Amino acid sequence: MANLPYSSVASLPFGGKVLTINAVSYIARNWKPEKKSRKIRKDDENGDQSAFMLRAEPTSQSGLQLQLATGTTAIPTMGTEFTGPDSLTYVILDVSPSYPQGEFWMVDISYEGKALPTD
């Protein structure tokens, strides 16, 4: 039963994004991956900026909360890859121990995209 997603909206207090990681379904709270970019500056011989470019960085997020079906639901492990609701592939960088929040069990993860976002 721990591998089944929730069956009703009433059991989704933290949102409706279902993430399936290693065949286990979790409900994701605050699914908003950050699209980052980095400015690369080119200076001339006097040290003044002569040009720059923006470089896209992989999408990432820290502190994503996953709602577990029960307190004994398997939690994801670091290094595990999963496909997000946006169809991009992500890898888990960090996982907290599971903890109760009201009547539900939660786990916090940090993740990063495996490829650059396309938009």
N, C-alpha and C positions, 0 to 999 in steps of 0.2 A: 504494500500500500504506500510505502514511503516514496516510491518512484512515480506516483501518479500526480498530475497537476490538480489544482483545486477545481472543484466542480461548480461553484456558484460565486457570483459577484460578492455576496455577503461574506465570503471567506477570504476576500482580497482587500484587507484594510489598508495596505500600503501601495496600492496601484494595480495595474493590470498587465504589466509586461512579464511574460513567462519566459524564463531563460532555461534551456535544457543544457546541462553540463554533465557529461558522462552518463547519459540516459536518466539523470535525476532532474526533475523539474523544480524550479524555484520561482518565487514571485520577486521581482526586482523593484526596489524603491529608489526613486530618483535616477532613473535611467536617462542620463543626459551626457553622453561622452563629449569631452572637450576636444574640439579641433584646434590644434596648436600650430603656430608658425613661428619661425625664428628669422630675425632680420640679420643678414650678413652684410657687413659694411666693408667697402673698399676705400682705402685712403690713398691720397697722392703722396708724392715725396715730401710734402710739407706737413703731412699728418691731417690734412683736411679731407673730409668725406668727398670722394669723387663719384661714387656710385654705390648702389646697394641692391640687394635682391631679397626676396622673401622665400624661405624654404619651408615647405610643409613638413610637419612632424607627425608621427603616428598618433592616432586618437587614443586618449587615455582617460581614466577616472580613478580617483581613490575614494574610499569611504562608501562604496555602493553597498547598500543593505540588501541581503537576500533573506526572504522569509522561508523558513523550513516547514515542511508539512507536519513534522512532529519533532520532538526533542532528540529522537534517535535517527533522524534523516542524515544520510552521509553528507558531509560538507565537502566542497570542492578543494582540491589541493593546488599548491603553487606549481606553475608550469603547465597546468591543464589548458588546452585550447578549447574555445567554444565559439559558436556563431551567434552574434547578437541579433536583435530584432531588425537591425538595418542591413542584415545579410553580410556584414564584415566579420572577419575572423579576429578574435582577441585571445590573448594569453594572460592567465592569472599571475600576478606578481606577488601578492601578499594575501593572506587569509587570517582573520582573527578566530579565536575560539568561539563556538556558538554560545549565545546568551539568551535568557528569557526577556521578552518585552511584552508585558501584560500576559495574555494567554498564549502568545505565539513565541516561537524560537527564531532567532535571527543570527546571521553571520555577516561580517563586513569583509569585502574584498577590494583589492586594487587591481586594475588590469590595464593593458596597453594593446593597441591595435597591432596586428602583424604586418599590415601594409598601410600605405598612405591613403587617406580618404579620397574618393574620386570627385567630390564636388567642392 
